[in-house]
Amino acid sequence: MIAKLSEGMTPGRVLAFWCLTVAAVFGFAAHVYAFRYSHFFSDDLNAFRLANTLPAWDYIVRPIDLHPVPLHRLVNLLVSQLVPMNYGVVQVFLASLHLASLCFLYLGLQRLKKTAANAVFVCWYGTFVLYGTMVMFWSSSLHRLPFICATAAAVWFYARYRDSSSLRDATGVVMAMVFGLGFFEKAMLIPLALGGVEVSLMGQTPRQKLRSNIALLVVLVGLMCVYYFVWRAVVAEHWRSVVTDVPFLASYLQISLWRLAVAAAGSPPPPGSLEIGHVHTWVPVAWALFFGTSVLRSKRSVLTWVVGLLIVSIWLVVTALSPTRTGAFGLGLALTPRYYPDVMLVVALFGAIAWQAGHWRMRWAHAVIGVAATGLFVTSTARNAIAFQTKTHSFTYEARSYLNNFLSSARAIRQTGAPLTILNGRSPEHLQTFATHQYLGTATGVDAVVVWDPRKAQFFIQDDGKIVPLVPPTPVVTPSPR
């Protein structure tokens, strides 16, 4: 038994097992952290409010600003009806999507070329320093994590299709893209990523296979065009226009690339700063070493780097194409941490393909160095991620405390059989709703009567979210003159 086990323990397998385990544990820890220190707020509460007031079909087909995302709406509808305000359930759902993304990405890379280094790149994506910040925000995660999972699944199915040319695998690619579009219109870019994979591997594909691969890519581009016209037809007119200010887009791309490069190196980019290079001067050196090493291993990797940079740039700049968003935030839009995890998947994908271009025999010394290096990198990344979250998103802690107090006190009052008549007021700023308690009650599904007249209310909500009895003011008795 032990002899058989030792025979299977090759250096490559040990390194791959370690990296995949670390990536899975890091993601699980990020979701546990989110469960402990965040809750529904802002757009989450608005989504639940609409789900609790609109007819189901009207809610599902209603766009979220510029996002026509029926599957996103459907999941929120199911959450509001089946597990209302249960933040633990939604974090389990998101963690499952993250784990599926890691599996699809690894299987896709292994299908392209089997090497232990593939697991290192999956781990690189899976331990991205800004991932935890994204999953603190349910609505944003529900856009991006299914889209990331769909992209990784499309890579896997496409890698299979390059070998099989089967209708089943082609259908898998198409369905992965359709699934992604149901949550985030950015899934229109999936054909560009797969096209980039094909260009990177050009010269290794037989002509007959190349024709069938291109045919599938043409179908995906056609689907992308159809979706674009549907998108223009269903979103409001002010969301349809596109930013064409080239100098602005160039500046936005430059800032975004720098912040992505810093974050990919395991260090959060400085919050609130649009400057480039004034900190983290070691980052360009690290990237130059990475690029130089891969080129020394194979000059063919240069093509992959060029293609990958182009795809990543498109992935970044599409975020700035909405004039409504850029008009409100300008270049500051590039400071949003949750815009980067899906781009990191593309970085890891093309980084792995560039590394696959060379030939390298894994030895035990390499495995030991790899295990130690990834362990140190991930430990540093985790510390940086927690420090960044604590510094920039403290309002999520306050939102969790407020909503937990609100929901628990509402349940306690309901158990007494007392009618829940609450004095109306404004929600606190850290919920980012800027709305009334009536709005909050509808969003959370708390069956309460909310009134403005203090004489008709029996309870009020404290600043910490607790619902407490409203004590009527003691009348002032003026002594009558003798």
N, C-alpha and C positions, 0 to 999 in steps of 0.2 A: 504494500500500500504506500509506504513512505517512499520506496524506490520509484514507483510510478509517479508520485506527486513531484518528486525532485526532477524526474525526466521532463515533466511538463513545465517546470519553473525556468523558462528561458529568461535572459535579461530583458528582452523586449516585452514579454508578457508581464513581468513584474512591474516594469515602468508603466505600461499601459494600465494595469489594474490600479496602481497607485494614483495615477493622474485622474482616471475616471472616478475613482472613489472620492478623491479630494474635491473634484468639481461638484459631485452630487452632494457631498456634505456641506460645502460652502453655500450652495443654493438652498439647501434645507435650512441652514442656520440663518440665512437672509430672510426667509419666510417666517421663521420662528421669531426673529427680531421684529419684523413688521407686525406680527400678531401681538407682541408684547407692548409695542410702542406706537402703534398707529391704529386708525379706525377709518370708517367711512367719513368723508367730509366733502365740501365743495361740490364738484360735478357728480360725485357719487350720490349725494343726497338729492340733487336735482333729478337724476335718473330715476331714483326710487319714487320720488314724488310724482313724476309723470307716469311711471308704471302703475302706481296706485290710483291714478285718477283717469287716465285715458283708456279707451277700449284697446284690447290686446293688439289687434292688427294695426290700428292707427299708431300705436306706440312703436311697434316693430319696424314699420316702414318710415318712421319719422327720422330724418337725418339729425345727427349731432353736429350742429354748425355745418362745417364742410365735409363731414364724415357720414356718408350713407352706409350704415353698418348694421344690417338686420340681425346678424348672429350676436353681435355685441348687445344689442337691445334685447334679444331673446334670452340671453344668459341673465341679464339684469332683471328681466321679468320673472324668470324662474326663481332667482334668489329672493326677490321681493315677495313672492307668493309661497315658496316652500321653506326657505330658511331666512326669514327677514332679519336684517341687521346682525347676521351671524358672520362675524369677520373671520373666525377660525375656518369655517367651511370654504370661504372664497380663497383663503391663503393655501389651503390644501389643493384646491383646483389649480391655482397658479403654479404651485410647486410641481404638480404633475405635468403641466405643460413644459416647465423648464427641464424636468428630467427627460421628457420625450424629445425635446430639442437636442439635448446632449446625445441621446442615443441615435437619433436620425443623422446628426452631423458626423458622428464617429463612424456609423455604418456606411454613410455616403463616401467619406474619405477613404475608408478601407476598401470600398468597392473600386475606387479609382486606382489606388495602389496600396497594398498592405505594407504598413510600416509602423513601428512603435511610436514614431514621432507624431502620428495623427492624434494620439491620445493627449500628447502635450499641448497641441493646438486647441483641442476641445477643452482641456483644462484652462487654457488661457482665456477662452471665451467665457467658460462657466464660472470663473472667479473674477470677472470684470468688476472693477472697484465701484462703478456707478450702478451696478445691478440692484443692490439693496435699496438705493434711493428710489428707483423706479417702482419697486413692488410695495413701497409704503403708500402708493396712490393707486387705489383699486381701478378706477376708470381708465387711467393711463395704461396700467398693466394689462387690462382686458383688451385694449387695442393692440398692444405690442407683443405680448407673449404668445398669443395664438398666431400672430403674423410671423414671429420668429420661428415658431414650431412649424408653420406651413412652409417657410423658406427652407428650413433644414430637411423637412420631409421631401420637398421638391428636389433638393440636391440628391437625396438618397434614391428616389425613384428615377431621376435622370441618369444617375450613375449606373443604375441597373439597366435602364433603357439603352445606354451606349453599348452594353454587352449583348442584350437580348433582342432589341428592336421589337419587343412584344407590345401588343395593344394594351395589355394589362398594366405594364409599367408606364406607358404613355398616358393612360387614363389616370394613373396615380399622380403623375405630375400635374395634369389639368385639375384634378380634384383638390390637390394641395393648394393650388393657386386660388381656386374658387373659395375654399375654406378660409384662406387668408384674407381675401377680399371681403368676406362677411364680417370681419372684425376691423380691418384697417385698409383704406384705399392704397396705402403704400405698397401693398402686395402686387400692384401693377408692375413693380420693378423686378419681380421674380424672373421674368424672361431675360432681363439684362444680366442678372447674376449667372443664370445658366448659360447664356451666350458667352459670358466672360470665361466660364469654365471650359467651354468648347474651344474658344480661341486659344486659351492657355495650353490646351492639349493638342493643338493643331500640329500635324506632322506625325502623330502617333496613331491616328485613326484611319483605317482603310477607307478608300473612296466610297464604297457602297454604304458603309456605316455612316460616313459623314453626311451623305445625302439624306438618309433617314433622320439623322439628328437635326439637320437644318430644317427638314420638313416639320418636325415637332416644334422647333423654335418659332417657325412661321405661324403655326397654329396658336402658340402662346401669345405672340405679338398681336395676332388678330383678336384674341380674347381681351388683351390689354386695350386695344382700340375701341372695341365694343363697350367695355366697361367705362372708358373715358367719356363716351357720348352719353351713356346712361347717367353717369355722374353729373354731367353738365345739365341734364334734363331734370334731375331730382333735387339738386341743392339750390338754395336761394341765389338770386342773381348776383348779390354782392360778394358771394364766395367764388364765383366762376372766373373772375379776372385773375391774371397772372403777373407777377412782378417781372419787368423786363429791364430793370436798371442794372446793367452789366457791372459797373464799378461797385455797386452795393453788393451784388451777388458774389463778386470776386473777393471782397473784403470779408463777407460772411463765411465763405468757403475757407479762406485763409485762417480765420479765427477758429472755425470748427475743426479743421484738420489739426491745428496745434493742440487744441483741448483734447481731441481724440487721441493724439499721439501720447500726451501726458497721462491720460487715464489708462491707456493700454499698457503703460509701463508700471501700473499699479499705484499711481499717485493721483488723487483727485485734483483736477485743475483748480486754480484759485477762484473761489466764488466772487462774483461781482467785478471781475477784472477782464477787460477785453484786450489787454496787452499781450504781446507774444514774446516769449523768450526771456522775460525779466526774472523768472524763476525756473527751476528745473532745467538748468543749462546742460545737465547730463543726458537729457532725453534724446537730443539729436545724435549724441555719440552712441547711445545704446541702439538706436534705429540704424545708424550707419554700420555698426558692427553686425547687426542682424542681416542687413541687406548684403554687405560685403561677403559674409560667410556663405550665404545661399548662392551668390554669384560664383564664388570660388568653387563651390561644389558642383555647379552646373550653370553654364552661361545661358542655357535655355530658360532659366528662372527669370531673366530680365524681362522677357515678354509677359510673364505672369505678374510681375511687379507693376509693369506699366498698365496692364489691363485692370489689375486689382485697384490701383490708384484711381483710375477713371471711374470704375463702378462705385467705389467708396465716395468719390466726389459727388457723383450724381445722387447717391443715397443721402448725402448730407444736405445738398443744396435744395432738394425738393421741399424741405421743411420751410425754406424762406420764400417760396413762390406765392404764398398767400398775402396779398397787399393788406388785408385786414389785420393779420397777425404782425406783419412787419411794420405796419403803420402804428400799431400800439406799442411794440417792443423794440423795433429797429434792430440793430446788431445785437442787442441784449438777448434776442431770441436764442443766440448761440450759447448762452449761459445755462440753458435748461438741461439739467443732468439726464432726465428721462429720454432725451432725444438720441442718446448715444448707444445704449445696449444693442439695439438691432443692427447698428452699423458695425459694432464689434464682431458680430457673427460673420459679416462679410470679410472683415480683416482677417479673422482666424481661418476662414475658408481659403482665401487666396494665399495667405501665409503658408498654410499646409501644402497647397498645391506647388508653391514655389520650392518648398523644402523637398517635396517628393521628386523633383526633377533630378536630384543628385542620387548617388549610390553610397550607402553607408552600412557597414556591418555593426550591429549592436553588440557590445561586449559588457561584461559585468561592471567594469569600471565606469562605462557610460551610464549604465542604469543607476549605479550608486550616486553618481554626480547629479543625474537627472532628478532622482528622488529628493536629494538634499536641496537642490536649487529650487524645485517647485515648492517644497515645504517652506523654505525661507521666503520665497516670493509671496506665497499665499498668506503666510502669517503677517507679513508686512502689509499686504493688501487689505486684509481683514481689519487690522488696526486703523489703517487710513480710512477705510469705509465707515467705520463706527465714528471716528472723530469728525469726518465730514458731515455725516448725518446729524450728529449732535449739534454741530455748529450752525448748520443751514436750515434744518427742518424741525426745530423744537416745537413748532405749532402742532405737529402730528401727535406729540405726547399729550398736549393739552386737549386736543380734540378727542383722543381716546378716553381720557379721564372724564371729560364733560359728558360724552355720550354714554359711557358705562354708568355714571351716576344717574343720568336722566332715565335710562332704560330700567335700571334696577329699582329705582324709587317708583317709577310708573307701575312696574309689576307688583311691588309691595302694596301700593295703594289699591290696585285692582283686586288683590286677594282679600282685602278687607270688605269689599263690596261697595265702597264709597264711590260716588260718581266723580270722575276726574274732570273737573272744571277748572281750567288754568287761566290765569290772567295773562293776556297777550303781552309780548315784548319783542325785543330784538335778539337774534342769535349772536353769540360772541364772535369776535373777529377771527379767532383761530379756526372756526368751522368754515370760514371763507364762503359763507352763503349770503351774508348781509341781508338776511330775511327775517321774517317774524317766527314766533313760536308756532303759529298755525302751520306754516310751511314745514317746520321741523317735525311736528306731529304727523303730518301727512306723509313725509318722507320716511319716517321711521316706522310707520304703521301703528303708532300708539293711538288708540281710540280715545281721543280726548276732545272735550268741548273747550274751545279757546275763545275767550271773550275779552273785550276791551274795558268793560265796566267793572271796577273793583268790587262793587256791591253784589255782583252776580258770580264772582269767582270764589272758589274755595281754596285754591292752591296757587303758588307762583314758583317760578324756576329761579333758583339762586345762580350766582355767577359761576359756581362749580358744577352746575347741571342738576343738582338735587331738587326734586319737587317737594316743597314743604307747605304746610298749611298757611294760608293767608290770614294773619291775625288782624282783625279790623282795628283801626285806631281807637284808643280809649277817648270817649268824648270829654272835652274840657268843661267842667261845671263851674260856672261863674256865680259866685255867691250873690244872692239878692240883697239889695240895700235894706238896712233896717229902718 
